[in-house]
Structures are given as structure tokens and as C-alpha cells.
Amino acid sequence: MTKTIPTLKARNNGFVECEQESCPAVDDCYFYKKKGPDECCDKCIGCLYEGRHIDSGTEWTDQEDPCMHYKCVSGVVTRSEMKCYAPCSDPSPPRKGQCCPTCLDAGVDN
């Protein structure tokens, strides 16, 4: 959800103009950074993960282990691991970039 707030911006011609800017909602944010003098919006604090800044609300999967899922929320990274169930006796290994093995139709146990 975003909210639209009026902001004042100085122009090269010396006049100050009022513009509308959309700001991300911080209602569901546990920790947020108050807007600075040169900013128009408060921002939810992001995460630092493996030396990279990640915006709050971002979700991603580990490229090396596609069963590992991560999410950044208000400066905290949570990690969850997907568990797989293969309803066959001899599943094919997971394809590159996928977590779970696959079953061929003929090999599905009933």
C-alpha cells in the first residue's frame, strides 16, 4: 500500500513547487527510518545480507540451494527450507534451479 503526500521541491528557476509523491506504507514495518531533510518519505529499514543491502519485503531463493528461501522484513532476514514429498518410488533428481524431485506418470505409487 502506498500513500500520496504533497512534497515541496525547489526548481532551478528559484520557485518552489508542490508535487505529489507516492510513499510506501510503513504501517506493517517494525523498524523504520524517519525521513531526512532531503527525503520525502519514511522508509522501512532493509537488511544487510552477505554484504548486500536488501529492501524490506524482498524474498529470494538461494542460487546454490533452491530449497532455501529467504525474506527480509524490517531489518531481519528469515530463512526457511522447503521440504519435498515425491509420491513415487524412484523420483528423478531435481532439475537445475529447482528444489524437489519429479515423478514420471508411470512411476507414481497409488
C-alpha positions in Angstrom: 0.0 0.0 0.0 1.3 3.5 -0.8 0.1 6.9 0.3 0.4 10.1 -1.7 1.7 13.1 0.1 2.4 16.6 -1.1 6.1 17.5 -1.2 7.8 20.8 -1.8 10.7 20.9 -4.3 12.8 23.9 -5.3 13.3 24.3 -9.0 16.3 25.9 -10.9 14.2 29.0 -11.5 14.0 29.7 -7.8 10.3 28.8 -7.5 9.1 26.2 -5.1 6.5 23.8 -6.5 4.2 21.4 -4.8 4.3 17.9 -6.3 2.6 14.6 -5.3 4.9 11.7 -4.4 3.9 8.1 -3.6 5.4 6.8 -0.4 5.5 3.1 0.6 3.3 2.4 3.6 5.3 1.7 6.8 2.3 0.5 8.8 3.5 -3.1 8.8 7.1 -2.1 9.4 8.6 -2.9 12.8 11.6 -0.6 12.3 11.7 2.3 10.0 14.0 5.2 9.3 12.5 8.6 9.6 12.7 10.8 6.6 15.7 13.1 6.4 15.7 16.8 5.4 16.3 15.9 1.8 13.8 13.0 1.7 10.0 12.9 1.3 9.1 9.5 2.8 9.8 7.4 5.9 11.3 4.1 4.8 11.2 0.6 6.3 14.7 -0.5 7.3 16.2 -3.0 4.9 18.5 -5.9 5.6 22.2 -6.5 5.2 22.8 -10.0 3.9 26.2 -11.2 2.7 27.4 -7.6 2.3 24.4 -6.6 0.2 21.6 -4.2 1.1 18.2 -5.7 0.6 14.9 -3.8 0.7 12.4 -4.8 3.3 9.7 -7.1 1.8 12.1 -8.7 -0.7 12.1 -12.5 -1.0 14.7 -14.6 -2.7 15.9 -18.2 -3.2 19.5 -19.3 -2.7 21.1 -19.8 -6.1 23.2 -22.7 -4.8 20.4 -24.4 -2.9 17.0 -23.8 -4.4 15.4 -25.4 -1.3 16.4 -22.4 0.8 14.1 -19.4 0.8 14.9 -16.0 2.4 12.8 -12.9 3.2 13.8 -9.5 4.5 11.4 -7.8 6.9 12.2 -4.6 8.8 16.0 -5.4 9.1 15.6 -9.1 9.9 16.3 -11.9 7.4 14.3 -15.1 7.9 15.3 -18.4 6.3 13.1 -21.3 5.6 13.8 -24.6 4.0 11.4 -26.3 1.6 10.7 -30.0 2.2 9.8 -32.2 -0.7 7.5 -35.2 -1.0 7.7 -37.4 -4.0 4.7 -39.8 -4.3 6.7 -42.3 -6.3 9.4 -44.9 -5.5 12.0 -43.7 -8.0 11.8 -39.9 -8.5 14.0 -38.1 -10.9 16.5 -35.7 -9.3 15.5 -32.1 -9.2 16.2 -30.1 -12.3 18.8 -27.3 -12.2 17.3 -24.4 -10.2 14.5 -26.5 -8.7 14.3 -27.9 -5.2 12.1 -31.0 -5.5 12.5 -34.2 -7.5 9.8 -35.1 -10.0 7.9 -38.3 -10.7 7.2 -39.7 -14.1 3.5 -40.6 -14.5 4.3 -44.3 -14.8 6.2 -44.4 -11.5 3.6 -42.8 -9.2 2.7 -45.1 -6.3 -1.0 -45.4 -5.7 
